[in-house]
Each structure stands twice: as C-alpha cells, then as structure tokens.
Amino acid sequence: MANLLIGWPNRIDEATVAGGSWQAAMPLANVKNRVLGIRARSTDDATSSTKFTINLGRLRPIRGLALANHTLSSPAKVRVVATAGDPAGSPGATLYDSGWLPAWDYGLGAWNVANFEWADERFWAGGFLPEEIEGYRATWVHALQNAVMAQWWQVQMDDTANAAGYVEVGRVFIGECWEPEHNASYGAAVGYESRTEVEEARSGAEYFDRRSAFRVWRGSLDWLSADEAMARAMELDRRMDVSGEVLFVLDRDDRRNMLRTSFLGRLRRLSAIEHPYLDTHRKAVEIKELL
C-alpha cells in the first residue's frame, strides 16, 4: 500500500488551455471554472477533438492530474503526455508519457472476478457496466510516481464509442502532491455522508428529497518530521484554508479502487500541529469532496 497523496495548489487557474475541438456554448475554458457542473463539451467524439494542451507558463513540478465530473464512457481511455515544448508546434523531447489508461476500471488485471458469477459479463471483460457508472460524478485521477518538471502537458481522450457523440469534462486539477513519509495512522476513515432530506408524515410514512452524497476522508498524520509539519502540513492550512481545492489520493497503487477513494476536495476544517514526542509532530486532517 502506497502512502496517501494530497495535491495543491491547482495550477489550472494560471494556465492556458488550447487544442481539440469544443462547442462554443461549452468551451474548453470551462475546465478552469471552479464549479464542477460547468463543463467543456467537445464538438464530436473524434480523438482529434477530445484532447487539449495545458501551458503552465513556466516549469512546474507536477505529480497529480485529475478530470473532475467527466462523461467518459466505460471503454474510454485517457493519456497524459508532458513535452519540452508546445505539443501543437515544436513539442521537443517527451518528458513524461502515461500511455493509454482506462477511464473507469483502471486495468483488467486489477478487477476482482471473484466478485461476479461465471455468466456475468464483468467476469470476462472486467470493468464497470454502463448502468453502474450512470449518474456517477466521476473523477479520473492520475498520480505520477514522481514529480515531473514541465511547462507543457497534453491530455488525450479516446472515447469514440461514447453514445452521446461527444465528451464533457468539468474541472481539471494539475499540480504538486505531498506524500507524507509515514502514512496516516490506523483508524483513518473514508466514506459517504448523505445530503438527502427526510420528512415524516403524521402517519409515519417517510418522504425523501434525495441529493448527491459526498465523500469524506479523515485521519491523523502522527509521525511528521519538523520539516514536514512546518513546510507541508502547516503550509497546506495556510495556503488552502477551507476554500482551496486539494486533490486527495488514498493509495495510488490501488488501481481497483482509485475511482472510489480519490477525489477533488477541500479541507473541511483546519487543525493545529501537535508536538507529542521528541522530533515528532502530529496533525489531524479532514477532506470533504467537492460536488
């Protein structure tokens, strides 16, 4: 199990995005909008249309990239490439290439066929059925093994089987990630919190105003060095407060559950840095998913 990752700040706001072919009413610039429901929509589902370039303006260390609230279909694939120059002009050397990665199931080898009956199509093909991803506020997350210094990044999407005939992408995250030297202590928790309102009639019958639930991760980083506590944990609170976006990845090696345990969120509350032992610091962290 790999240690968790917390990514900040999101460099997309200061970046320039271009490339592909996007509808005028839902332009590519929408990926820079903080509201996840405001999405960019490609003009069609051709691979030449469903790609875009991110120019960060200068060299930046990048370790995490996410496509929040996308509409990629079950068989879709995504590729992330970093180049020394503009991919649309003179790209120069390739600094990073993720290769084509599944948009949903994160690899057939990671799919546990023991969960399904022999005749179930997932037993043979792996991945999610269309009905299972319907209504999901999906976030595709790619956590690099190590940070890559680059100015130019390109996101390519291959979804020519999309029934809608186009692809939509909400907010994009691209930025650094902090991986604590020691993982969160046992007792950390991740799960959904409901927003659904329940009203009870005089008869006892219940009526529900169903709303999208959100995920929350809470845990404690109990073995921070002084450098991590000051330069990472304390700076996270100072710079992000409770309004700034963070990318949360529970375990970058758990490809089977990346969809479930990684999300774009914010700090739900700030907490003090504690100093319980010699040369050891501790900090509680709680991250709420953005909807």
C-alpha positions as CSV (number, residue, x, y, z in Angstrom):
1,M,0.0,0.0,0.0
2,A,1.4,3.4,-1.0
3,N,1.1,6.4,1.2
4,L,-1.7,8.9,0.6
5,L,-1.2,12.0,-1.6
6,I,-2.6,15.5,-1.0
7,G,-2.2,17.7,-4.1
8,W,-2.2,21.5,-4.0
9,P,-2.3,24.2,-5.4
10,N,-4.3,23.7,-8.6
11,R,-2.2,25.3,-11.4
12,I,-5.0,25.2,-13.9
13,D,-6.2,28.7,-12.9
14,E,-3.0,30.3,-14.1
15,A,-2.6,28.0,-17.1
16,T,-3.6,28.5,-20.8
17,V,-5.7,25.7,-22.3
18,A,-6.0,25.1,-26.1
19,G,-6.4,22.4,-28.7
20,G,-9.0,19.9,-29.7
21,S,-12.5,21.0,-30.9
22,W,-15.0,22.3,-28.4
23,Q,-18.5,23.7,-28.6
24,A,-18.8,27.5,-28.4
25,A,-21.5,27.3,-25.7
26,M,-19.4,24.9,-23.6
27,P,-15.8,26.0,-24.4
28,L,-12.6,24.4,-23.3
29,A,-12.1,27.3,-20.9
30,N,-14.8,25.8,-18.7
31,V,-12.2,23.3,-17.4
32,K,-10.8,26.3,-15.5
33,N,-14.2,27.0,-13.8
34,R,-14.3,26.1,-10.1
35,V,-18.0,24.9,-10.5
36,L,-17.7,21.3,-11.4
37,G,-21.1,21.3,-13.1
38,I,-19.9,23.9,-15.7
39,R,-18.3,21.6,-18.3
40,A,-16.4,21.8,-21.6
41,R,-18.1,19.7,-24.4
42,S,-16.2,18.5,-27.5
43,T,-17.9,19.0,-30.9
44,D,-17.7,15.3,-31.5
45,D,-16.1,12.2,-30.1
46,A,-13.1,12.0,-32.5
47,T,-9.8,11.7,-30.8
48,S,-8.6,14.8,-32.6
49,S,-11.4,16.7,-30.9
50,T,-11.2,15.3,-27.4
51,K,-7.8,16.4,-26.5
52,F,-6.3,19.6,-25.1
53,T,-3.0,21.2,-24.1
54,I,-2.1,22.8,-20.8
55,N,0.5,25.5,-20.8
56,L,1.5,26.3,-17.2
57,G,3.5,29.3,-18.3
58,R,6.7,28.1,-16.7
59,L,8.3,24.9,-15.5
60,R,6.3,23.4,-12.6
61,P,6.8,20.2,-10.6
62,I,3.6,18.2,-11.4
63,R,2.6,14.9,-9.8
64,G,-1.2,14.8,-9.9
65,L,-3.7,15.4,-12.7
66,A,-7.5,14.9,-12.5
67,L,-10.5,15.3,-14.8
68,A,-13.4,16.0,-12.5
69,N,-17.1,15.4,-13.4
70,H,-16.3,13.9,-16.8
71,T,-18.7,11.9,-19.1
72,L,-16.2,9.4,-20.5
73,S,-17.9,6.1,-21.2
74,S,-17.0,2.7,-19.8
75,P,-14.5,1.7,-22.5
76,A,-12.8,5.1,-22.8
77,K,-9.1,5.7,-22.3
78,V,-7.0,8.7,-21.3
79,R,-3.4,9.5,-21.9
80,V,-1.2,12.2,-20.3
81,V,1.9,13.5,-22.0
82,A,4.4,16.2,-20.9
83,T,6.8,17.7,-23.5
84,A,9.6,20.2,-23.6
85,G,7.7,22.4,-26.0
86,D,4.2,23.1,-27.3
87,P,2.7,19.8,-28.5
88,A,0.8,21.7,-31.2
89,G,4.0,23.2,-32.6
90,S,7.5,22.1,-31.7
91,P,7.0,19.6,-28.8
92,G,10.7,18.7,-28.4
93,A,11.6,15.9,-26.1
94,T,8.9,13.8,-24.3
95,L,9.3,14.3,-20.6
96,Y,6.5,12.0,-19.5
97,D,4.0,9.7,-21.1
98,S,1.5,7.8,-19.1
99,G,0.4,5.6,-22.0
100,W,-3.3,4.9,-22.6
101,L,-5.0,4.2,-19.3
102,P,-8.7,3.1,-18.7
103,A,-11.0,6.0,-17.8
104,W,-13.0,3.8,-15.4
105,D,-11.8,0.3,-14.5
106,Y,-8.1,1.1,-14.1
107,G,-7.0,-2.1,-15.7
108,L,-8.4,-5.6,-16.2
109,G,-5.7,-7.1,-14.1
110,A,-7.0,-5.1,-11.1
111,W,-10.6,-6.3,-11.5
112,N,-11.5,-9.0,-9.0
113,V,-13.5,-11.5,-11.0
114,A,-14.2,-13.5,-7.8
115,N,-16.9,-10.9,-7.0
116,F,-19.0,-12.0,-10.0
117,E,-20.8,-15.1,-11.3
118,W,-19.4,-17.0,-14.2
119,A,-22.0,-15.8,-16.7
120,D,-21.7,-12.1,-15.6
121,E,-20.1,-10.1,-18.5
122,R,-17.8,-8.5,-16.0
123,F,-16.3,-11.9,-15.2
124,W,-15.0,-12.0,-18.8
125,A,-14.5,-8.3,-19.7
126,G,-13.8,-6.6,-16.4
127,G,-14.6,-3.0,-15.8
128,F,-17.9,-1.3,-15.0
129,L,-21.2,-1.8,-16.7
130,P,-22.8,1.4,-18.2
131,E,-25.6,1.2,-15.6
132,E,-23.1,1.1,-12.8
133,I,-21.4,4.4,-13.8
134,E,-24.7,6.1,-14.7
135,G,-25.2,9.2,-12.5
136,Y,-21.7,8.9,-11.1
137,R,-19.9,12.2,-10.6
138,A,-16.7,10.7,-11.9
139,T,-13.2,11.9,-11.4
140,W,-10.4,10.4,-13.4
141,V,-7.2,10.7,-11.3
142,H,-3.6,10.1,-12.4
143,A,-0.9,10.2,-9.7
144,L,2.6,10.1,-11.1
145,Q,5.2,8.0,-9.3
146,N,7.5,11.1,-9.0
147,A,7.0,14.8,-9.8
148,V,7.9,15.8,-13.4
149,M,9.2,19.3,-14.1
150,A,7.4,20.5,-17.3
151,Q,5.5,23.5,-18.7
152,W,3.6,21.8,-21.4
153,W,1.1,19.0,-20.8
154,Q,-1.4,17.3,-23.1
155,V,-4.5,15.3,-22.1
156,Q,-5.7,12.9,-24.8
157,M,-9.1,11.1,-24.6
158,D,-10.1,8.1,-26.7
159,D,-13.9,7.7,-26.4
160,T,-15.1,7.2,-30.0
161,A,-17.8,4.8,-28.6
162,N,-19.5,7.4,-26.5
163,A,-23.2,7.2,-27.0
164,A,-23.6,10.9,-26.7
165,G,-21.3,11.5,-29.6
166,Y,-19.1,13.9,-27.6
167,V,-17.2,14.1,-24.3
168,E,-17.6,16.5,-21.4
169,V,-15.1,17.5,-18.8
170,G,-15.6,19.6,-15.7
171,R,-12.9,21.0,-13.6
172,V,-9.2,20.0,-14.3
173,F,-6.7,19.7,-11.5
174,I,-2.9,19.8,-12.2
175,G,-0.4,20.4,-9.5
176,E,2.1,19.1,-7.0
177,C,1.3,16.4,-4.4
178,W,2.6,15.9,-0.9
179,E,3.3,12.2,0.0
180,P,4.0,12.1,3.8
181,E,7.0,10.0,4.7
182,H,4.8,8.0,7.0
183,N,1.2,7.2,6.1
184,A,-1.9,8.1,8.2
185,S,-2.3,6.1,11.3
186,Y,-4.7,3.2,11.6
187,G,-8.2,4.4,12.4
188,A,-8.4,6.7,9.4
189,A,-11.8,6.6,7.6
190,V,-13.3,7.2,4.2
191,G,-16.9,7.1,3.2
192,Y,-20.0,8.9,2.1
193,E,-22.1,11.5,4.0
194,S,-25.7,11.9,2.9
195,R,-27.3,15.2,2.0
196,T,-30.7,13.6,1.5
197,E,-33.5,15.3,3.5
198,V,-36.1,13.0,5.2
199,E,-39.6,14.2,6.2
200,E,-42.1,12.1,8.1
201,A,-45.8,12.5,7.6
202,R,-48.2,12.2,10.6
203,S,-48.9,8.6,9.5
204,G,-45.3,7.8,9.8
205,A,-44.7,7.5,6.1
206,E,-41.4,8.9,5.1
207,Y,-40.6,11.2,2.1
208,F,-37.2,11.7,0.7
209,D,-35.6,14.7,-1.1
210,R,-32.6,12.7,-2.5
211,R,-29.5,14.7,-3.0
212,S,-26.0,13.6,-4.1
213,A,-23.9,12.3,-1.2
214,F,-20.3,13.4,-0.8
215,R,-17.2,11.6,0.3
216,V,-15.1,12.5,3.3
217,W,-11.7,11.2,4.4
218,R,-10.4,11.9,7.9
219,G,-7.3,10.7,9.5
220,S,-4.2,11.6,11.5
221,L,-0.7,12.0,10.4
222,D,1.1,11.1,13.6
223,W,4.7,10.8,12.6
224,L,5.6,14.0,10.8
225,S,9.2,15.4,10.9
226,A,9.7,19.0,11.8
227,D,10.2,19.8,8.1
228,E,7.0,18.0,7.0
229,A,5.0,19.6,9.8
230,M,6.1,23.1,9.0
231,A,6.8,23.2,5.2
232,R,4.0,20.8,4.2
233,A,1.2,20.4,6.8
234,M,1.2,24.0,8.1
235,E,1.6,25.4,4.6
236,L,-1.3,23.3,3.5
237,D,-3.6,25.0,6.0
238,R,-2.2,28.5,5.4
239,R,-2.5,28.4,1.6
240,M,-5.6,26.4,1.1
241,D,-7.7,27.3,4.2
242,V,-11.1,25.6,3.9
243,S,-11.9,27.0,0.5
244,G,-8.9,26.0,-1.7
245,E,-9.0,22.8,-3.8
246,V,-7.0,19.8,-2.9
247,L,-6.6,16.5,-4.8
248,F,-6.9,13.5,-2.4
249,V,-5.5,10.1,-3.4
250,L,-5.8,7.4,-0.7
251,D,-3.5,4.9,-2.4
252,R,-2.0,5.5,-5.9
253,D,-1.2,1.8,-6.2
254,D,-4.8,0.6,-5.6
255,R,-6.0,0.8,-9.1
256,R,-9.0,-1.3,-8.4
257,N,-10.5,1.4,-6.0
258,M,-8.9,4.6,-7.4
259,L,-12.3,5.7,-8.6
260,R,-13.8,5.2,-5.1
261,T,-11.1,6.6,-2.8
262,S,-9.7,9.5,-4.8
263,F,-11.4,12.8,-5.3
264,L,-11.2,16.6,-5.7
265,G,-12.0,18.2,-2.3
266,R,-11.2,20.8,0.2
267,L,-10.1,20.9,3.9
268,R,-13.2,20.7,6.0
269,R,-11.5,22.2,9.0
270,L,-8.1,23.4,10.0
271,S,-6.2,21.7,12.9
272,A,-3.2,22.6,14.9
273,I,0.2,21.0,14.6
274,E,0.8,18.9,17.7
275,H,4.2,18.0,19.2
276,P,3.6,14.9,21.2
277,Y,7.1,13.4,21.2
278,L,10.7,14.4,20.6
279,D,11.3,15.2,16.9
280,T,7.8,14.1,16.1
281,H,4.7,16.2,15.1
282,R,1.1,15.2,14.6
283,K,-1.8,16.7,12.6
284,A,-5.4,15.7,12.1
285,V,-6.7,16.1,8.5
286,E,-10.3,16.0,7.2
287,I,-11.0,16.4,3.5
288,K,-14.5,16.8,2.0
289,E,-15.3,16.1,-1.6
290,L,-16.4,19.0,-3.9
291,L,-19.6,18.4,-5.8
